[in-house]
Amino acid sequence: MVDSAPVFDLIIAIRDAADSRRAVVLLDGRSGSGKSVLAASLAPALDAQLLSLDDLYPGWEGLEAGSEVVHETVLRALDPGWVRWDWASESAAEWHPIDPDRTLLIEGCGALSRANRELATFGIWLELDVVERHRRFSERDAGRFDDHWDRWAAQEDSFIAREHPRELADAVIDEN
């Protein structure tokens, strides 16, 4: 459950940052930190299109590629959008256009890179200890993806060491 007070404060801060422009919000954090839950609260309050990077990462080795797609196709000026990754067939699926005039909320590890932040209105970083994150990750998918935890965490480590997303954020939510 998300506390409504921080969500309300975030909504005000995002609207202030956007001024009269369309808001583009990047919501990042490590796996299990609560990005999807927070995004589900923020998106309707902002009347935002919601893009979860889980829908476009090209497989379990795809964190970097997913981050690049945000910059190269999702946030581009002409014909913005993304191609869904079909996890079952392990292949690219259909194109999803983005309305360039509507607020956009992008959640997922890799969203808050330096290149993406330059094209966004607001950045949010979620912080949570590894034990609780791992518990949430395992519980969320009934342990089906536990074998992928270490491989994904290594990609997160690499991304965080290079991009420093916490420092790029306008708001940090630290639940430690």
C-alpha positions in Angstrom: 0.0 0.0 0.0 1.3 3.5 -0.9 0.9 6.3 1.7 -1.3 8.9 0.1 0.6 11.9 1.6 3.9 11.2 -0.3 1.9 10.5 -3.5 0.0 13.8 -3.1 3.3 15.6 -2.5 4.8 14.0 -5.6 1.8 14.9 -7.7 2.2 18.6 -6.7 5.9 18.5 -7.3 5.5 16.9 -10.8 2.8 19.4 -11.8 5.0 22.3 -10.6 7.9 21.0 -12.5 5.8 20.6 -15.7 4.3 24.0 -15.4 2.1 24.2 -18.5 4.0 21.6 -20.4 3.3 17.9 -20.7 5.0 16.0 -17.8 7.3 13.1 -18.5 8.1 11.3 -15.3 10.8 8.7 -14.8 10.3 6.3 -11.9 13.3 4.1 -11.1 14.6 1.8 -8.5 15.9 -1.7 -8.1 13.7 -4.7 -8.5 11.2 -5.1 -5.7 11.6 -1.5 -4.5 7.9 -0.6 -5.2 8.0 1.1 -8.6 4.9 -0.6 -10.0 2.8 0.1 -6.9 3.8 3.8 -6.8 3.2 4.1 -10.5 -0.3 2.6 -10.2 -1.1 5.4 -7.7 0.5 8.2 -9.6 -0.7 7.5 -13.1 -4.4 8.0 -12.6 -3.8 11.1 -10.4 -1.7 12.6 -13.2 -4.0 11.3 -16.0 -0.8 9.8 -17.4 0.0 7.2 -19.9 1.9 4.5 -18.0 4.7 2.5 -19.5 6.3 -0.3 -17.5 9.8 -1.2 -18.8 8.9 -4.8 -17.9 6.8 -4.7 -21.1 9.7 -3.8 -23.3 12.9 -5.2 -21.8 14.1 -7.7 -24.5 14.6 -10.6 -22.1 16.5 -11.1 -18.8 19.6 -9.5 -20.2 17.7 -6.5 -21.5 18.0 -3.7 -18.8 20.4 -1.6 -20.9 18.5 -2.1 -24.1 15.3 -1.1 -22.3 16.8 2.1 -21.0 18.0 2.9 -24.5 14.6 2.3 -26.0 13.2 5.0 -23.7 15.6 7.5 -25.1 15.5 6.4 -28.7 11.8 5.7 -29.4 9.6 6.4 -26.3 10.8 10.0 -25.8 11.6 11.0 -29.3 9.7 13.9 -30.8 8.3 12.2 -33.9 6.3 9.0 -33.7 7.1 8.1 -30.1 6.3 4.6 -28.9 7.7 1.2 -28.1 7.6 -2.4 -29.2 6.3 -4.9 -26.6 8.5 -7.8 -25.7 6.7 -11.1 -25.8 8.3 -13.0 -22.9 6.6 -16.3 -23.9 8.0 -16.4 -27.4 11.1 -14.4 -26.5 10.6 -12.1 -29.4 9.5 -8.6 -30.3 5.7 -8.1 -30.6 3.5 -5.2 -31.6 4.1 -1.5 -31.7 2.5 0.8 -29.0 2.3 4.5 -29.9 2.7 7.2 -27.2 0.5 10.2 -27.3 3.1 13.1 -27.4 0.6 15.5 -25.9 -0.4 13.5 -22.8 1.6 13.1 -19.6 3.8 10.0 -19.6 5.0 8.0 -16.6 7.7 5.5 -17.3 8.6 3.0 -14.5 11.3 0.5 -14.4 15.0 0.0 -13.6 16.9 1.9 -16.3 14.3 4.6 -16.8 16.4 7.3 -15.0 19.5 7.4 -17.1 21.3 10.7 -17.9 20.1 10.7 -21.5 16.5 10.0 -20.5 16.6 12.6 -17.7 17.5 15.3 -20.2 14.2 14.6 -22.0 12.0 14.3 -18.8 10.3 16.7 -16.5 10.7 14.8 -13.2 12.7 11.9 -11.9 11.9 9.7 -8.9 14.3 7.1 -7.3 13.0 4.4 -4.9 15.4 3.0 -2.3 14.8 -0.2 -0.3 17.1 -2.7 1.4 18.0 -5.9 -0.5 16.3 -8.3 1.9 12.9 -6.7 1.5 13.3 -6.2 -2.2 14.1 -9.8 -2.7 11.2 -10.9 -0.6 8.8 -8.7 -2.6 10.3 -10.0 -5.9 9.9 -13.6 -5.0 6.4 -13.1 -3.5 5.1 -11.1 -6.5 5.8 -13.9 -9.0 5.4 -16.8 -6.6 9.1 -17.6 -6.9 8.9 -18.3 -10.7 11.7 -15.9 -11.5 14.0 -16.3 -8.5 16.6 -18.0 -10.6 17.0 -14.6 -12.5 17.5 -12.4 -9.4 21.3 -12.4 -9.4 21.6 -11.9 -13.2 19.2 -9.0 -13.1 20.8 -7.5 -10.0 24.2 -7.5 -11.7 22.7 -5.4 -14.6 21.2 -3.1 -12.0 24.6 -2.7 -10.3 26.2 -1.8 -13.7 23.5 0.7 -14.6 23.6 2.4 -11.2 27.4 2.6 -11.1 27.4 4.2 -14.6 24.3 6.4 -14.5 23.9 7.3 -10.8 20.1 7.5 -11.0 19.6 8.5 -7.4 21.6 11.7 -8.0 19.5 12.4 -11.2 16.2 12.2 -9.2 14.1 15.2 -8.1 12.6 13.1 -5.4 14.1 10.1 -3.5 11.8 7.8 -1.5 14.0 5.9 0.9 12.1 3.2 2.8 15.2 1.9 4.7 
